[in-house]
Amino acid sequence: MGFELQLEGSTLLSATMLSPLLGVIALMFTPAEKTSLARTLATTSGVITLLLSLLLLNGFDSSVPAFQFGELVPWLPDFEV
């Protein structure tokens, strides 16, 4: 019974890219007087981003020459864009 990743690659990629942004948004609303809270939020955001990127690294297959963890999101489906 090993660890099985429940998130799909594309969801994990989005989460990895958005986690620093969410950390910065949380820091924006932290009062300037609460320096220890700001440090905790920054460190937590960084650690979460690191862990998510390590999960991506774990799922990366270096023997595959194609793109991995790609996301396909139709922007304008009527125009096939």
URSULLIN-V807907 format. One record per run of one state. SS is the DSSP state (alpha for helix, beta for strand, coil for the rest). FROM is the first residue (numbers start at 1). LEN is the number of residues. If there is no record, write none. Layout:
BEGIN
ss=<SS | SS>
from=<FROM | FROM>
len=<LEN | LEN>
END
This chain:
BEGIN
ss=<coil | alpha | coil | alpha | coil | alpha | coil>
from=<1 | 9 | 29 | 35 | 60 | 77 | 80>
len=<8 | 20 | 6 | 25 | 17 | 3 | 2>
END
